[in-house]
Amino acid sequence: MRVASYVAAAASLTVPGVFAATQMLASVDVSQVLGFDAGPDSFYNAPNPPWVAGSSPGWYYGPSPENHPDMWCLHDYMCRLLDYYPNALHCPKPKPTPSPTTTTKTVATTTTTTTTDTVTVTVTPVPSDGYVQIFSNITAAVQADDFMTFGLTETVDDCKAMCDSVPGCTFVNTYHDVNGKGGSTELTCSLFQFCHTAADADNRGGQSQPDGSIDFIINSDGWCKEGNPVTSSAPAPTSTASPSPPTTTAAPTTTAKPTTTSKTSAAPTQTAVPYYSQCGGYGYTGSTKCLSPYKCTFINLFYSQCRP
Ligand SMILES: *[C@@H]1O[C@H](CO)[C@@H](O)[C@H](O)[C@H]1NC(C)=O
């Protein structure tokens, strides 16, 4: 695998001193060391979104990297290496297991001889993974131009963990692309900047595969990080420079767009950000909505800007 030699090179760089090496590595373009662009500019190694014919997943994250010798697999040394690069995709960090809250109540019971009974009450917190399900088990996948990256995972939880490790990601769409993705039986894990409803799920597959089969989408679930507005107003990216997907002819989406008129949930109304002003980035808490027709465009991890 081509990555091995780069890892060896990076490992030798760390010999003089971890601090100096970290500084040096941080100043080096990720792509120069890894051999590919793992940064947001190239959609974390998935420059073509999954609805474009011939696109391939940018990475695999899960328990069986050995099944993916030709893919960029996020595990052990690769995760540690990526940690050196602020702009790279990072592996999910192990979540601290929520320890059950143990309340010890001391109840004094007054009998003839004063005894003290200790009652231990174990309160298990309601498990919330921080995501709300927006749609479930539909036969189409989201197409939207706030696409961030896509990869393969075994489980929805792994996909959510990937989203958690990509700054700005608020929405995951997981689905099975039957016949697609080289016949992989794993979930396609597609990450977005904004939360979408099923109205934006208009990729039903239909791409001719190398073996002559046509792919189709099943088991498509959409999950939004709690507290984010849900929108169905993102325009479908019909004007990509790549070979036109079969969906372009039957595009009733453009006419039927209920442009933000019917929000599905009581989302807080955001004020539109003026042209060429900040609309996103790590630590940014302001509005992510741009004055029409400008789009919130990813510049780097710390700065997104409203651009045409
Ligand atoms: C999902 O939908 C398919 C039909 O598309 C159905 O056969 C299957 O039972 C559904 N799965 C769940 C978990 O609801």
The ligand as an ORCA input file, in Angstrom:
! r2SCAN-3c Opt
* xyz 0 1
  C     -36.982     -0.903      5.130
  O     -37.719     -0.851      3.936
  C     -37.747     -2.078      3.234
  C     -38.501     -1.813      1.940
  O     -37.840     -0.815      1.212
  C     -38.399     -3.148      4.065
  O     -38.374     -4.369      3.385
  C     -37.641     -3.281      5.371
  O     -38.294     -4.198      6.214
  C     -37.544     -1.949      6.062
  N     -36.695     -2.060      7.224
  C     -37.024     -1.561      8.397
  C     -36.053     -1.769      9.478
  O     -38.060     -0.951      8.583
*
